[in-house]
Amino acid sequence: MTATSRRTTSNADQQRRIAGCVTLGLDTHGEHDSAVSSIDGTLPATHDAEGRMARGAMLVLADQGLARGVFAAFGEEQAMLTLDLRVDWLALPPPGALVEAQVERVIRHGAIVEVQGVLRAYAADAVVLVGTACARFLTGSFPGGGDVFAHVEHSDAAASTAPDFNALLALQPVEDGTVLPPNLALVGSPMLPAIHGGFIAAALEATSTGLAPADLGWSPVDVEIRYIRPANATEPLHIVPRVLRASRRTVIVEAHALQGDDRKLIASAQMLFYRHVGEAADLTTETVEFPLQR
C-alpha cells in the first residue's frame, strides 16, 4: 500500500482479516481519530490466572489500538509497521473488567507517526486508568512487504480457546530464557507471515517478569519495546532476558527476541519493576495538575 492509496474498508473489517486480532477478539468502534479498541473480555485467553485482563493481552491491544491513530494522521488507511511501543502501568484492571485503548494525541514526522493514548478498564462500579501508552509507526509498508488487506480478503482464524493468556503463548522454558513456538494464530501480517508486534511484546514481557516474580513483591512499572525486524510466525522465537540492575526496591530487566540459526535480533525490551515494601501492590494512581505556563 502506498502513502497515497485509499481504503474504504472499516477498521473493524480490516482487523477481522488479521489472525492475531481475531485470536483475542479485538474490535474497534468508530473511525480513525475517534476509534476506541477493545478485546473480547469473555475469552479466557485474554485473562491471567486471577481472572484479570492479562498484561500481555493489553500489550496486543495497545499496539493495535494505537495504530488507529496513524489513520487519523493521514485521513485514510495506511500500510505501517511498529517501530517501538511503551506502556506505563498505573493500576491493575478489576477482575472481569472490559479494557479499552483510546488514542489521545497523534504527532506526524513525515512517514513516522507517534501515537499517544491510554488503557482504561470499565467495571460495574468503577473506571480505572490502567496505563498510558505511546508507540511510533513507520508508514508506507507492511512487515513482509505488500498489502495485507489486498492479499487477505478473509481470515480462517478463530477466537482462541486457550484457558488463559499464558496458555495461548505457550512459552517453553529453555536454559537461557524461553521459546515462543510457531503459531499462525499470532500473525499480524500474513505475507511473511509475521508475528503481530503485540504478541512479541507479550513474550518479552512474560519472560522478563519471570526474573522479578510477583510472589516476591515485585510488580512492573513500565515496559518499552523496540522492534528491529519482523519475526516469522512459522519459526520459533527465542527470548533471552538478563537483569541490568537490581537494588532493594527496583529491578531493571532487558530481554532480546532472537530468531533463526544466526539468532538475528528481532526486538528488544526493557522493563522496570518496583518492590512494594509495606505497600499494597495495587496502588491508587494520583494525578497532580499544573497550570499551563506561558
TORRO-832293 format. One line per 2 residues: number of its first residue (from 1); their letters; for each residue y, z, x of C-alpha. Coordinates in Angstrom, 1 decimal. Layout:
<lobas>
NUM) a) Y/Z/X | ...
</lobas>
This chain:
<lobas>
1) mt) 0.0/0.0/0.0 | 3.4/-0.9/1.4
3) at) 6.6/1.2/1.1 | 7.9/-1.2/-1.5
5) sr) 4.8/-1.7/-3.7 | 4.9/-0.2/-7.2
7) rt) 2.2/1.6/-9.2 | 2.2/2.1/-12.9
9) ts) -0.9/4.4/-12.7 | -0.1/8.0/-13.6
11) na) -0.6/10.9/-11.2 | -3.5/12.2/-13.3
13) dq) -5.2/8.8/-13.3 | -4.9/8.5/-9.6
15) qr) -6.4/11.9/-8.9 | -9.4/11.0/-11.1
17) ri) -10.3/8.3/-8.5 | -10.3/10.8/-5.6
19) ag) -13.6/12.6/-5.3 | -12.1/15.7/-3.7
21) cv) -9.7/16.2/-6.6 | -12.5/15.6/-9.2
23) tl) -14.7/18.2/-7.4 | -12.2/21.0/-8.2
25) gl) -10.9/19.6/-11.5 | -7.4/19.0/-10.0
27) dt) -4.9/17.9/-12.6 | -1.2/17.1/-12.7
29) hg) 1.2/17.4/-15.6 | 4.4/15.4/-15.6
31) eh) 5.5/12.7/-13.2 | 7.0/12.8/-9.7
33) ds) 9.7/15.5/-9.3 | 8.7/17.3/-12.5
35) av) 5.0/17.3/-11.7 | 3.0/20.6/-11.7
37) ss) -0.5/20.6/-10.3 | -3.4/22.9/-11.1
39) id) -7.2/23.1/-10.5 | -9.8/24.0/-13.1
41) gt) -9.9/27.8/-13.2 | -13.1/27.7/-15.4
43) lp) -15.1/26.2/-12.5 | -16.9/28.9/-10.5
45) at) -16.4/26.6/-7.4 | -12.7/27.3/-7.5
47) hd) -13.2/31.1/-7.1 | -14.2/33.6/-4.5
49) ae) -16.9/36.2/-4.8 | -14.4/38.6/-6.5
51) gr) -13.5/36.1/-9.3 | -10.1/35.2/-7.9
53) ma) -8.9/31.7/-7.1 | -10.2/31.1/-3.5
55) rg) -7.6/30.7/-0.8 | -9.5/27.5/0.3
57) am) -9.2/26.1/-3.2 | -5.5/26.9/-3.2
59) lv) -5.1/25.1/0.1 | -6.5/21.9/-1.5
61) la) -4.2/22.5/-4.4 | -1.2/22.9/-2.1
63) dq) -1.9/19.8/-0.1 | -2.5/17.6/-3.2
65) gl) 0.3/19.2/-5.3 | 3.0/18.9/-2.6
67) ar) 2.1/15.2/-2.2 | 3.6/14.7/-5.7
69) gv) 7.0/15.3/-4.0 | 6.6/12.1/-1.9
71) fa) 6.7/10.1/-5.1 | 9.9/11.8/-6.1
73) af) 11.5/10.9/-2.8 | 10.8/7.2/-3.2
75) ge) 10.8/7.0/-7.0 | 7.4/5.4/-7.0
77) eq) 3.8/5.9/-5.8 | 3.3/5.7/-2.1
79) am) 0.5/5.5/0.4 | 0.6/8.6/2.5
81) lt) -1.3/11.0/4.8 | -0.6/14.6/5.6
83) ld) 0.9/15.5/9.0 | 1.0/19.2/8.6
85) lr) 0.6/21.9/5.9 | 1.8/25.6/5.9
87) vd) 1.2/28.2/3.3 | 2.6/31.7/3.5
89) wl) 0.6/34.1/1.4 | 2.6/36.7/-0.6
91) al) 0.1/38.1/-3.1 | -3.4/37.8/-4.5
93) pp) -3.8/35.9/-7.8 | -5.2/38.1/-10.5
95) pg) -8.9/37.5/-11.3 | -9.3/34.6/-13.7
97) al) -5.6/33.6/-13.4 | -4.5/29.9/-13.5
99) ve) -2.9/28.9/-10.3 | -0.3/26.1/-10.2
101) aq) 1.5/24.3/-7.4 | 5.1/23.2/-8.1
103) ve) 7.4/21.2/-5.9 | 10.8/22.7/-5.4
105) rv) 12.5/20.6/-2.7 | 11.9/17.2/-1.1
107) ir) 13.6/16.0/2.1 | 13.1/12.5/3.4
109) hg) 13.4/11.4/7.0 | 12.7/7.7/6.8
111) ai) 8.9/7.4/6.5 | 8.4/11.1/6.9
113) ve) 8.8/13.3/3.8 | 8.9/17.1/3.9
115) vq) 8.0/18.8/0.6 | 8.5/22.5/-0.1
117) gv) 7.0/24.3/-3.1 | 5.4/27.4/-4.5
119) lr) 2.0/28.6/-5.7 | 2.1/30.7/-8.9
121) ay) -0.7/32.5/-10.7 | -0.5/32.8/-14.5
123) aa) -2.5/35.6/-16.1 | -2.4/37.0/-19.6
125) da) 0.3/39.6/-18.8 | 1.8/38.5/-15.5
127) vv) 3.2/35.7/-13.4 | 2.5/36.2/-9.7
129) lv) 4.1/34.4/-6.8 | 1.0/33.8/-4.7
131) gt) 2.7/31.9/-1.9 | 5.2/29.4/-0.6
133) ac) 4.1/26.1/0.8 | 5.5/23.3/3.0
135) ar) 4.0/20.0/4.0 | 5.1/16.9/5.8
137) fl) 3.7/13.5/4.9 | 3.7/10.1/6.7
139) tg) 4.1/7.3/4.2 | 3.0/3.7/4.5
141) sf) -0.8/4.0/4.9 | -3.8/6.0/3.8
143) pg) -6.4/7.6/6.1 | -8.8/4.8/7.0
145) gg) -6.3/2.1/6.1 | -5.9/0.0/2.9
147) dv) -5.0/1.0/-0.6 | -7.1/3.8/-2.1
149) fa) -6.2/3.0/-5.7 | -6.7/-0.7/-5.4
151) hv) -10.2/-0.3/-3.9 | -11.4/2.5/-6.1
153) eh) -11.0/1.7/-9.8 | -13.1/4.6/-10.8
155) sd) -15.0/7.5/-9.3 | -18.6/8.6/-9.7
157) aa) -17.6/12.1/-8.6 | -18.1/15.1/-10.9
159) as) -16.8/18.6/-11.0 | -18.6/20.9/-8.7
161) ta) -21.4/23.1/-10.0 | -21.4/25.4/-6.9
163) pd) -21.4/29.1/-7.7 | -18.2/29.7/-5.6
165) fn) -15.9/28.0/-3.2 | -17.8/29.2/-0.1
167) al) -21.0/27.6/-1.5 | -19.1/24.4/-2.1
169) la) -18.0/24.2/1.6 | -21.5/25.3/2.7
171) lq) -20.2/26.1/6.2 | -23.1/26.6/8.6
173) pv) -22.7/29.2/11.4 | -23.2/28.0/15.0
175) ed) -22.8/29.6/18.4 | -19.1/28.8/18.8
177) gt) -17.9/28.6/15.2 | -19.1/26.8/12.1
179) vl) -20.0/23.3/10.9 | -18.9/21.7/7.7
181) pp) -21.8/19.4/6.8 | -21.3/15.8/5.5
183) nl) -20.2/15.9/1.8 | -18.8/12.9/-0.1
185) al) -17.6/15.4/-2.8 | -14.8/16.4/-0.4
187) vg) -13.5/12.9/0.1 | -9.7/12.3/-0.1
189) sp) -9.6/8.7/0.9 | -12.7/6.5/0.3
191) ml) -12.1/3.7/2.8 | -13.3/5.7/5.9
193) pa) -14.4/7.8/3.9 | -12.1/10.6/5.0
195) ih) -12.3/14.3/4.1 | -9.4/15.5/1.9
197) gg) -6.9/17.3/4.1 | -7.1/20.3/1.8
199) fi) -10.8/20.8/2.5 | -10.2/20.5/6.2
201) aa) -7.6/23.3/5.9 | -10.1/25.3/3.8
203) al) -12.8/25.1/6.5 | -10.3/26.0/9.2
205) ea) -9.1/29.0/7.1 | -12.5/30.3/6.3
207) ts) -13.8/30.1/9.9 | -10.6/31.8/11.2
209) tg) -10.9/34.6/8.6 | -14.3/35.4/9.9
211) la) -12.6/36.7/13.1 | -10.5/39.2/11.1
213) pa) -12.6/40.2/8.1 | -11.0/41.9/5.1
215) dl) -13.5/44.7/5.1 | -11.8/45.9/8.3
217) gw) -8.4/46.0/6.6 | -7.2/42.6/7.7
219) sp) -5.5/40.1/5.3 | -4.0/36.7/6.0
221) vd) -0.2/36.4/6.1 | 0.0/32.6/6.7
223) ve) -1.9/29.5/7.7 | -0.5/26.4/9.4
225) ir) -2.5/23.2/9.9 | -1.6/20.2/11.9
227) yi) -3.6/17.0/11.3 | -4.3/14.8/14.3
229) rp) -6.6/12.1/12.9 | -8.8/11.5/9.8
231) an) -12.2/13.2/9.5 | -15.2/11.1/8.4
233) at) -16.9/12.7/5.4 | -20.3/11.2/6.5
235) ep) -20.3/13.2/9.7 | -20.4/17.0/10.4
237) lh) -17.1/18.6/11.2 | -17.2/21.3/13.9
239) iv) -14.8/24.3/13.6 | -14.2/26.3/16.7
241) pr) -11.9/29.5/16.4 | -10.5/31.8/19.0
243) vl) -8.3/34.9/19.0 | -4.9/34.1/20.6
245) ra) -3.5/37.6/20.3 | -4.8/40.9/19.0
247) sr) -2.9/44.2/18.5 | -3.4/47.3/16.3
249) rt) -1.6/45.6/13.4 | -1.7/41.9/13.9
251) vi) -4.2/39.2/14.9 | -3.4/35.5/15.6
253) ve) -6.3/33.1/15.4 | -6.3/29.5/16.4
255) ah) -9.0/27.1/15.3 | -9.8/23.4/16.1
257) al) -11.7/20.9/13.9 | -13.7/18.5/16.1
259) qg) -15.9/15.6/15.2 | -18.3/13.2/17.0
261) dd) -20.2/13.3/20.2 | -17.0/13.1/22.1
263) rk) -15.6/16.0/20.0 | -12.4/14.3/19.0
265) li) -9.7/16.7/17.8 | -9.2/16.2/14.0
267) as) -6.9/19.1/13.2 | -5.8/22.5/14.5
269) aq) -4.7/25.6/12.7 | -3.1/29.0/13.4
271) ml) -3.4/32.0/11.2 | -1.6/35.3/11.3
273) fy) -3.5/38.4/10.0 | -1.9/41.8/9.2
275) rh) -3.9/45.0/9.1 | -2.9/47.3/6.3
277) vg) -2.9/50.8/7.7 | -2.3/53.3/4.8
279) ea) -1.1/50.5/2.5 | -2.6/48.6/-0.4
281) ad) -3.9/45.2/0.7 | -2.3/43.6/-2.3
283) lt) 1.4/44.4/-1.6 | 4.2/43.8/-4.1
285) te) 6.4/41.0/-2.9 | 10.1/42.0/-2.7
287) tv) 12.9/39.5/-2.6 | 16.4/40.2/-1.3
289) ef) 19.1/37.7/-2.4 | 22.0/36.9/-0.1
291) pl) 25.3/35.4/-1.3 | 26.0/31.9/-0.2
293) qr) 28.3/31.8/2.8 | 30.9/29.1/3.2
</lobas>
